[in-house]
Amino acid sequence: MKPPKKYHFIIELGKALHIYGVPSYKIQSYLSEVAEQKGIKGVFMDLPTWINYTFYEDENSYNYVECIPPGNLNLGALSSIVEVTNKVIEDTNDDFSIKDELKLIHEKTKEVNHYILTLAYAFASGAFSIMIGTNWLSIAFSLLLGAIVYLIVFLSTKSNYLENTLESLVSFVVTILACLIYLVFPDFNVGISILSSIIIFIPGLAITTALEEITSKSLVSGGAKLFDSLISLFKQFFGVLLGISLMSSFIDFKLLTHISKMPIWIMFCAVPIFSITLLPIFQVRKKDMLFGVLTGAIGFFIPVIFSGYGILISTFIGTIAVVLISGLFNKITKTPKIIYLTQGIIMLVPGSKSFLGLSSSFFNSTIINTSNLFEQVAFILMGIIGGLIFAGVFRDTSVN
């Protein structure tokens, strides 16, 4: 039986929270809070590809199921939706104005500045290559490859085929171009430039979010998201592997070399640059940008400061620091702390380590000369999840 019109605003809120990347268990708790404040009896279930709403009214019950593709993280839209939802709880909006505000939020997400996003992808690639440690030639071409990556991303919005093959296609194209550049410039660092160019796609944050849901006993949703993240990672690696296999049959090149000629202070300067490039990619609102960059920098430097205690302890301390600073910024700006927490966790997640671990399996070597990469990935994951648990994030079922 179709739900009455008075329940439609809850349906729209749930859909919006799902679309813009809120974890499933938090969506369910948040919708329950809104329903309770409005005197509505309901049970809600959010899964990666659908939402189930059940409303109870005396002897009648209404069930509504909507199929929705997995959400994409949009921190600007998420902030705005949380503000709208708080207005619902405070009874400052009626149902019709809520729908109007949600419509405006959805329309605003469609406003895209391609010039800024091109720069963001380019400088994200360049900054990450600096953070790893490379040479000036590789940094310059990483900027170019990052811009080309966004061109492919833009074209994927015009074609279903490109959208479905995006991760593999981007990795393949970047690998081919990197190998061709090496033919002209032998000092070009092929492996690091490939990794830097596709760093935006490596699902470190998605893996962490999935493990967050699993730890919170949202097993179905968390398991599905974890599997999806791992498949995304393998799709990217397949593109790289295909490109390498193709080019190695024509030319002889060195893929797995790492020659760092960057001063330490330049590598540290790249950290805020990388955080800034994430702002337009995640569509962070202007008023949240400064604190978001600060949180990202803290998320990087705290583990560096405590690196002497090992990767597990340093990541654990860094995660707790990110949670605490996100809570402080939440009180200062009234912006949901998940906005800042996300930008801080991104600097901790093991996405690049996972990619490097795969290269170790396939090539018996790594892009960066480190050992025990799988152990490092596991320690980083445990450090992040442990920090979130002890900081009380998983007990906080609200979006604020």
C-alpha positions in Angstrom: 0.0 0.0 0.0 1.4 3.4 -1.0 2.3 5.6 2.0 0.2 8.7 2.5 1.6 12.1 1.5 2.5 13.0 5.0 5.3 10.5 5.0 6.9 11.6 1.8 9.3 14.0 3.4 10.9 11.1 5.4 11.2 9.1 2.2 12.9 12.1 0.5 15.3 12.7 3.4 16.3 9.0 3.5 17.0 9.1 -0.3 19.1 12.2 0.0 21.1 10.9 2.9 21.8 7.7 0.9 22.7 9.5 -2.3 25.3 11.6 -0.6 27.2 8.9 1.3 26.0 8.6 4.9 26.7 5.1 6.3 23.6 2.9 6.4 23.3 2.4 10.1 23.4 6.2 10.6 20.7 6.8 8.0 18.5 4.3 9.8 19.1 5.9 13.2 18.7 9.4 11.8 15.3 8.6 10.1 14.1 7.0 13.3 15.0 10.2 15.2 13.1 12.3 12.8 10.1 10.0 12.8 10.0 10.0 16.6 10.2 13.8 16.8 7.2 14.0 14.4 5.2 11.4 16.2 5.4 8.9 13.4 5.8 5.1 14.0 8.2 3.6 11.4 11.0 1.2 10.7 13.7 1.9 8.2 16.3 -0.3 6.5 19.0 1.1 4.2 21.1 -1.1 2.0 23.7 -0.1 -0.7 21.1 -0.4 -3.5 17.7 0.1 -1.9 15.8 1.6 1.1 12.8 0.1 2.8 10.4 2.3 4.7 7.6 0.8 6.8 5.1 3.1 8.5 2.5 2.0 11.1 -0.9 3.7 11.7 -3.3 2.0 14.1 -4.4 -1.1 12.2 -2.8 -0.1 8.9 0.8 -0.4 7.8 2.4 1.2 4.7 5.5 -0.2 3.0 7.6 1.6 0.5 10.7 0.2 -1.2 12.9 2.3 -3.6 15.9 1.0 -5.6 18.7 3.6 -5.4 22.3 3.2 -6.8 25.1 3.3 -4.2 25.7 6.8 -3.0 28.6 9.1 -3.8 30.2 11.2 -1.0 29.2 14.9 -1.5 30.2 16.8 1.6 28.6 20.1 0.6 25.2 18.5 -0.1 25.5 16.4 3.0 26.0 19.5 5.2 23.0 21.2 3.6 20.8 18.1 4.1 21.7 17.8 7.7 20.7 21.4 8.3 17.4 20.8 6.6 16.8 17.7 8.7 17.6 19.6 11.9 14.9 22.1 10.9 12.5 19.1 10.6 13.4 18.0 14.1 13.0 21.6 15.4 9.6 22.0 13.7 10.8 25.1 11.8 9.8 23.7 8.4 6.7 22.2 6.9 6.8 19.3 4.5 6.4 21.3 1.4 9.3 23.7 2.1 11.5 20.6 3.0 10.9 19.2 -0.4 11.7 22.5 -2.0 15.0 22.8 -0.1 16.0 19.2 -1.0 15.3 20.0 -4.6 17.5 23.1 -4.5 20.3 21.0 -2.9 20.0 18.4 -5.7 20.1 21.0 -8.3 23.2 22.7 -6.8 25.1 19.5 -7.0 24.7 19.6 -10.8 26.6 22.9 -10.9 30.0 21.9 -12.0 33.0 24.1 -12.7 35.1 22.0 -15.1 38.1 24.3 -15.0 38.4 24.1 -11.2 37.9 20.3 -11.2 40.6 19.9 -13.9 43.0 21.9 -11.7 41.9 19.8 -8.6 42.6 16.5 -10.3 45.9 17.8 -11.7 47.2 19.2 -8.5 46.0 16.2 -6.5 48.1 14.0 -8.7 51.1 16.3 -8.5 50.8 16.8 -4.7 50.6 13.1 -4.0 53.7 12.4 -6.1 55.5 15.0 -4.0 54.2 13.4 -0.8 55.6 10.0 -1.9 58.9 11.5 -3.1 59.9 11.8 -6.7 61.7 14.2 -9.1 60.5 17.5 -10.7 60.1 15.9 -14.1 57.7 13.3 -12.8 55.8 15.9 -10.8 55.2 18.0 -14.0 53.9 15.0 -15.9 51.8 13.9 -13.0 50.0 17.2 -13.2 49.3 16.6 -16.9 48.2 13.0 -16.4 45.9 14.2 -13.5 44.2 16.7 -15.9 43.8 13.9 -18.5 42.1 11.8 -15.9 39.5 14.4 -15.3 38.9 14.6 -19.0 38.0 10.9 -19.0 35.8 11.4 -15.9 33.9 14.2 -17.7 33.5 12.1 -20.9 32.2 9.2 -18.7 29.2 11.4 -17.8 28.2 11.4 -21.4 28.5 7.7 -22.0 27.2 4.6 -20.1 30.0 2.5 -21.5 32.7 4.9 -20.3 30.9 5.2 -16.9 30.9 1.4 -16.4 34.5 1.0 -17.4 35.8 4.2 -15.8 38.3 2.8 -13.3 39.9 0.3 -15.6 39.9 2.7 -18.6 41.5 5.5 -16.6 44.2 3.2 -15.2 44.9 1.7 -18.7 45.1 5.1 -20.4 47.4 6.6 -17.7 49.7 3.6 -17.9 50.0 3.8 -21.7 50.8 7.5 -21.6 53.3 7.1 -18.7 55.2 4.5 -20.7 55.3 6.7 -23.8 56.6 9.6 -21.7 59.4 7.3 -20.4 60.5 6.7 -24.0 61.3 10.5 -24.3 62.3 11.2 -20.7 64.2 8.2 -19.2 64.3 10.0 -15.8 60.5 9.9 -15.7 59.2 7.8 -12.7 56.6 5.6 -14.3 55.2 3.8 -11.3 54.8 6.7 -8.9 53.2 8.8 -11.7 50.7 6.1 -12.4 49.8 5.8 -8.8 49.6 9.5 -8.3 47.3 10.0 -11.3 44.7 7.5 -10.1 44.9 8.2 -6.4 41.5 9.9 -6.4 40.0 6.6 -7.5 41.7 4.3 -5.0 39.0 3.3 -2.5 40.8 3.7 0.8 38.0 5.8 2.3 35.3 3.4 0.9 37.1 0.5 2.5 37.3 2.3 5.9 33.6 3.2 5.7 32.7 -0.4 4.9 34.7 -1.7 7.9 33.0 1.0 10.0 29.6 -0.4 9.1 30.7 -4.0 9.7 32.2 -3.0 13.1 28.8 -1.4 13.9 27.1 -4.8 13.1 25.5 -3.5 9.9 26.9 -6.6 8.3 24.9 -6.8 5.1 25.5 -3.2 4.0 29.1 -3.2 5.2 29.9 -6.5 3.6 28.5 -5.4 0.2 30.3 -2.1 0.4 33.6 -3.8 1.3 33.3 -6.2 -1.7 32.4 -3.3 -4.0 35.5 -1.4 -2.8 37.8 -4.3 -3.4 36.3 -4.9 -6.9 37.0 -1.2 -7.6 40.6 -1.6 -6.5 41.1 -4.7 -8.7 39.5 -3.0 -11.7 42.1 -0.2 -11.4 44.9 -2.7 -11.0 43.6 -4.6 -14.0 43.9 -1.4 -16.1 47.4 -0.9 -15.0 48.4 -4.5 -15.5 46.8 -4.5 -19.0 48.7 -1.4 -20.0 52.0 -2.7 -18.7 51.6 -6.0 -20.5 50.8 -4.3 -23.7 53.7 -1.7 -23.6 56.3 -4.2 -22.3 55.9 -6.2 -25.6 57.0 -3.1 -27.5 59.4 -1.2 -25.3 61.8 -1.8 -22.4 61.1 0.5 -19.5 61.6 0.6 -15.7 58.3 0.6 -13.9 59.3 -0.1 -10.3 61.9 2.6 -9.5 61.8 5.2 -6.8 64.3 8.0 -6.8 63.4 10.8 -4.4 65.1 14.2 -5.0 62.7 16.3 -3.1 63.6 18.2 0.1 61.5 17.2 3.1 60.0 20.7 3.5 58.6 20.5 0.0 57.0 17.1 0.7 55.4 18.6 3.8 54.1 21.6 1.8 52.3 19.2 -0.5 50.1 17.9 2.3 47.8 21.1 2.5 47.8 21.3 -1.3 46.5 17.7 -1.5 43.8 18.6 1.1 42.8 21.7 -0.8 42.4 19.7 -4.0 39.9 17.5 -2.3 37.6 20.4 -1.6 36.1 20.9 -5.1 36.2 17.1 -5.7 33.9 16.5 -2.7 32.1 19.8 -3.3 32.8 21.1 0.2 31.0 24.4 1.0 33.1 27.5 1.3 32.5 28.1 5.0 33.8 24.6 5.8 36.9 24.7 3.6 39.5 26.1 6.1 38.7 23.8 8.9 38.5 20.9 6.4 42.1 21.6 5.2 43.3 21.9 8.8 41.7 18.5 9.7 43.4 16.9 6.7 46.8 18.3 7.7 46.4 17.1 11.2 45.4 13.7 9.9 48.7 13.5 8.1 51.1 15.0 10.5 50.0 13.4 13.8 51.0 9.9 12.5 54.3 11.3 11.2 55.0 12.8 14.7 54.3 9.5 16.4 55.8 7.3 13.7 58.5 6.2 16.1 55.9 4.2 18.0 55.1 2.1 14.9 52.5 2.3 12.2 49.6 0.9 14.3 50.1 3.2 17.3 50.7 6.3 15.2 47.6 5.7 13.0 45.5 5.0 16.2 46.7 8.3 17.7 46.1 10.1 14.5 42.6 8.8 14.2 41.7 9.9 17.7 43.2 13.3 17.0 41.1 13.7 13.8 37.9 12.7 15.7 38.6 15.2 18.5 39.5 18.1 16.2 36.4 17.3 14.1 34.2 17.6 17.2 35.8 20.9 18.1 35.3 22.3 14.6 31.7 21.0 14.8 31.0 23.1 17.9 32.7 26.2 16.4 30.9 26.1 13.0 27.8 24.0 13.7 28.7 22.0 10.6 28.3 18.2 11.0 31.6 16.7 12.2 31.4 14.0 9.6 32.4 16.7 7.1 35.7 17.3 8.8 36.1 13.7 9.9 36.0 12.5 6.4 38.7 14.9 5.2 40.9 13.8 8.1 40.4 10.1 7.6 41.3 10.4 3.9 44.8 11.3 4.9 45.0 8.1 7.0 43.4 5.5 4.8 45.4 2.7 3.3 44.3 3.0 -0.3 47.7 3.6 -1.8 49.2 0.9 0.4 46.6 -1.5 -0.8 47.6 -0.7 -4.4 51.2 -1.1 -3.6 50.5 -4.4 -1.9 48.9 -5.7 -5.1 52.0 -4.6 -7.1 54.1 -6.6 -4.7 52.0 -9.8 -5.4 52.2 -9.4 -9.2 55.6 -8.1 -9.8 57.6 -9.4 -6.8 58.6 -5.8 -6.2 56.9 -2.5 -5.3 56.7 1.0 -6.7 58.2 2.2 -3.5 60.9 0.1 -1.9 59.2 -0.9 1.3 58.7 -4.3 2.9 55.8 -6.0 4.6 53.2 -3.9 2.7 50.2 -6.2 3.5 51.2 -6.0 7.2 51.2 -2.2 6.9 47.8 -2.2 5.3 46.4 -4.3 8.1 48.0 -2.2 10.8 46.6 1.0 9.2 43.1 -0.4 9.0 43.3 -1.6 12.6 44.6 1.7 13.7 41.8 3.6 12.0 39.0 1.3 13.1 40.4 1.1 16.7 40.7 4.9 16.9 37.1 5.4 15.7 35.9 2.8 18.2 37.7 4.2 21.2 36.7 7.8 20.2 33.1 6.8 20.3 32.3 7.5 16.7 30.5 4.2 16.2 28.2 4.9 19.2 27.3 8.2 17.7 24.4 7.4 15.5 23.5 10.9 14.5 25.0 12.7 11.5 26.0 15.7 13.6 
